[in-house]
């Protein structure tokens, strides 16, 4: 895995860990109504946080699609190379058969 992909997945994991710990924190303070009202006044941060999560997910999907396309292209190139090598091998074998199966110029004598 490339260094940039590792960094990206670390950021993605940190985002999800933050969400997990934040949900535990809110759950622990669910009886404190003042806390919930204060939290409700900062709901706009949740909108941006969820957008960030969707953006990170979209980047991960696009990155994966790009890799799949690159691997497919590489596979097609390798298959083409294999077919070219098979054709060359077939031509070499045909040449060898032609040189090995040369009929002798003398006709065989019949008794």
Secondary structure, DSSP 8 states (H G I E B T S, - for coil): --HHHHHHHHHHHHHHHHHHHHHHHHHHTTT-HHHHHHHHHTHHHHHHHHHHHHHHHHHHHHHHHHHHHHHHHHHHHHHHHHHHHHHHHHHHHHHHHHHHT---SS-----
